[in-house]
């Protein structure tokens, strides 16, 4: 019970894309802090990352809403890096979920989406990591942990920032994106290059258009997302997932 309550607390703010309601006789009982989708026996996605994926400030909840018949749990948290997400014990929650078994002893089929980079950059005490000696090994460690449970993992490169200078959109996160692609190649797991796709889309908008993707003032900045930004980037991620995992096409929500 203590474990369930702990998981329920950590799920606060997470969203699930729920399956259509099943007859009462076949619906597993939910516990406090969970939904039917959290305890469903069908396929499941778990989102792990920073504020650009997290509830309220990122695209993760909007991504979950784009899939039906898939339990989608958004455990991304603001301010976290590949270092601090594990150090704070948040990764232990993911591993606990991946270790769960149904009453018949079977494990639920799970795809874990992992995106870090923003807070791994220099200048963030307790969070930043060295690109070559820490970030790459940290991400490889996440991949190995997921593989050890029998689940699947897909890496996502960091979402672009949206600040233009002299009409040009810089991409200071590209080295972290390239490191993730290197890790994916070495570990034999797919990588969706959201950094490249999102950067191209934002660059085409110009600064005024890009600013419509942000949260409304007074929370406005050029990293986090409002509803329009969440809709745009969640669609990009959904399309990337379906290209890399075509079996997800049948779970796409008709009207997000």
C-alpha positions in Angstrom: 0.0 0.0 0.0 2.8 2.4 0.8 4.3 1.7 -2.6 1.0 2.4 -4.3 0.6 5.7 -2.4 4.1 6.8 -3.3 3.5 6.1 -7.0 0.2 7.9 -6.8 1.9 11.0 -5.4 4.5 10.9 -8.1 1.9 10.6 -10.8 0.4 14.0 -9.7 0.3 16.1 -12.9 0.9 13.1 -15.2 -1.6 12.4 -17.9 -2.9 9.2 -19.4 -4.4 8.6 -22.8 -7.1 6.2 -21.8 -8.5 3.2 -23.6 -12.2 3.2 -24.4 -14.2 2.1 -21.3 -14.4 -1.6 -20.9 -17.3 -3.5 -19.3 -17.3 -3.3 -15.5 -16.5 -7.0 -15.2 -13.2 -6.7 -17.1 -12.0 -3.4 -15.8 -9.2 -3.8 -13.2 -9.9 -1.9 -10.0 -8.1 1.5 -9.8 -6.3 2.6 -6.7 -6.0 6.2 -5.4 -3.8 8.2 -7.7 -4.2 5.9 -10.7 -6.6 5.7 -13.6 -7.9 2.7 -15.5 -5.1 3.4 -18.1 -2.4 3.3 -15.4 -3.3 -0.2 -14.5 -4.4 -1.4 -17.9 -3.0 -4.6 -19.4 -2.5 -3.3 -22.9 0.5 -1.4 -24.4 1.9 1.5 -22.4 4.1 4.5 -23.0 6.1 6.2 -20.3 7.5 9.7 -20.9 10.8 10.7 -19.1 12.4 14.1 -19.5 12.5 17.7 -18.6 10.1 20.7 -18.6 9.8 20.8 -22.4 8.1 17.4 -22.1 6.5 17.8 -18.7 2.8 18.5 -17.8 1.8 22.2 -18.1 5.1 23.5 -19.6 5.8 20.9 -22.3 4.3 18.8 -25.1 4.0 15.5 -23.2 0.4 15.6 -22.2 -0.6 16.7 -25.7 1.3 13.7 -27.0 -0.5 11.4 -24.7 -3.8 12.8 -26.0 -2.8 11.9 -29.5 -3.0 8.1 -28.8 -5.9 5.9 -27.9 -5.8 2.4 -26.6 -2.4 3.2 -25.1 -1.8 3.9 -21.4 0.5 7.0 -21.5 2.2 8.1 -18.3 4.0 11.5 -18.3 6.7 11.4 -15.7 8.8 14.2 -17.2 9.6 16.9 -14.6 10.8 20.5 -15.0 14.4 21.3 -14.2 15.7 17.8 -14.5 18.7 16.6 -16.4 20.1 13.2 -17.2 21.9 13.5 -13.9 19.3 14.8 -11.5 16.4 12.7 -12.7 18.2 9.6 -11.5 19.8 11.3 -8.4 16.5 12.4 -7.1 15.0 8.9 -7.3 12.6 9.7 -10.1 14.1 7.0 -12.3 13.4 4.4 -9.5 9.7 5.1 -10.1 10.1 4.3 -13.8 11.9 1.0 -13.0 9.2 0.1 -10.5 6.6 0.5 -13.2 8.7 -1.6 -15.6 8.9 -4.4 -13.0 5.2 -4.7 -12.5 3.5 -7.9 -13.5 -0.2 -8.7 -14.0 -2.0 -11.3 -12.0 -1.0 -14.0 -14.4 2.7 -13.0 -14.1 3.0 -11.3 -17.5 4.8 -8.0 -17.9 3.0 -5.2 -19.7 4.4 -4.2 -23.0 6.0 -0.8 -22.5 7.8 1.8 -24.6 9.9 4.4 -22.7 10.5 7.7 -24.4 13.5 9.6 -22.9 14.5 13.2 -23.7 17.1 15.2 -21.8 19.6 17.9 -22.8 18.3 21.4 -21.7 19.4 21.1 -18.1 22.5 19.2 -18.9 24.0 22.3 -20.4 26.7 24.1 -18.4 25.9 26.6 -15.7 23.2 24.7 -13.8 24.5 23.5 -10.4 23.5 20.0 -9.5 22.1 19.4 -12.9 24.6 20.2 -15.7 26.8 17.4 -17.0 29.9 17.1 -19.2 28.7 16.3 -22.7 31.3 13.6 -23.5 32.1 12.1 -20.2 28.7 12.3 -18.4 25.8 13.0 -20.6 26.5 10.2 -23.1 27.2 7.6 -20.4 24.1 8.8 -18.4 21.9 8.3 -21.4 23.4 4.9 -22.2 22.7 3.9 -18.6 19.0 4.7 -19.0 18.9 2.6 -22.2 20.6 -0.4 -20.5 18.2 -0.2 -17.5 15.1 -0.3 -19.7 16.5 -3.1 -21.9 17.2 -5.1 -18.7 13.5 -5.1 -17.8 12.4 -6.3 -21.3 10.8 -3.0 -22.2 11.6 -0.9 -25.3 13.2 2.5 -25.3 13.2 5.3 -27.8 15.4 8.4 -27.4 14.3 11.9 -28.3 16.7 14.8 -29.0 16.0 18.0 -27.1 13.4 20.4 -28.3 14.8 23.6 -29.9 14.8 26.9 -28.1 13.1 29.8 -29.9 15.3 32.9 -29.6 16.3 34.6 -32.9 19.4 36.9 -33.2 19.7 39.1 -36.3 16.9 37.1 -37.9 18.7 33.7 -37.4 17.7 30.9 -35.0 20.7 29.5 -33.2 20.8 25.9 -32.1 22.9 25.6 -29.0 21.4 22.2 -28.2 22.6 20.5 -31.3 25.7 18.9 -29.7 23.4 17.2 -27.1 21.2 16.0 -29.9 24.1 14.6 -31.8 25.4 12.8 -28.6 21.9 11.2 -28.2 22.1 10.0 -31.8 25.5 8.5 -31.1 24.2 6.8 -28.0 21.3 5.4 -30.0 23.6 4.0 -32.6 25.9 2.4 -30.1 23.1 0.9 -28.0 21.0 -0.2 -31.0 17.9 1.8 -30.1 15.9 4.3 -32.3 16.3 8.0 -31.9 13.8 10.7 -33.1 15.6 13.9 -33.9 13.1 16.3 -32.5 15.8 18.9 -32.2 16.3 19.1 -36.0 12.6 18.9 -36.8 11.5 21.5 -34.3 14.4 23.8 -35.2 13.4 23.8 -38.9 9.8 24.5 -38.0 10.6 27.4 -35.7 13.2 28.9 -38.0 10.5 29.1 -40.7 8.2 31.1 -38.5 10.5 33.9 -37.5 10.4 35.5 -34.0 6.8 36.8 -34.0 5.4 33.4 -35.1 7.7 31.5 -32.7 6.5 33.6 -29.8 2.9 32.4 -30.3 4.1 28.9 -29.2 5.0 30.1 -25.7 3.1 30.1 -22.4 1.1 33.3 -21.9 2.6 36.2 -19.9 3.7 36.5 -17.1 5.2 33.0 -17.6 6.3 33.8 -21.2 9.7 32.6 -22.3 11.2 31.0 -25.4 11.8 27.5 -24.1 8.5 26.4 -22.5 5.2 25.8 -24.3 1.7 27.0 -24.3 -1.2 25.2 -26.0 -0.2 26.1 -29.5 3.4 25.0 -29.0 2.4 21.8 -27.3 0.0 20.9 -30.2 2.7 21.6 -32.8 5.5 19.6 -31.2 3.4 16.8 -30.0 2.3 16.2 -33.6 5.9 16.2 -34.7 6.8 13.6 -32.0 3.7 11.5 -32.8 4.6 11.4 -36.5 8.2 10.5 -35.6 7.0 7.7 -33.3 4.8 6.2 -35.9 7.7 6.2 -38.5 9.9 4.4 -36.0 7.2 2.2 -34.5 4.6 1.7 -37.3 2.5 -0.5 -35.0 1.4 2.7 -33.1 -0.4 4.0 -36.2 -3.5 2.0 -35.2 -3.6 3.8 -31.8 -3.5 7.3 -33.2 -6.4 9.5 -31.9 -8.6 10.7 -34.8 -9.3 14.1 -33.2 -6.6 15.1 -30.7 
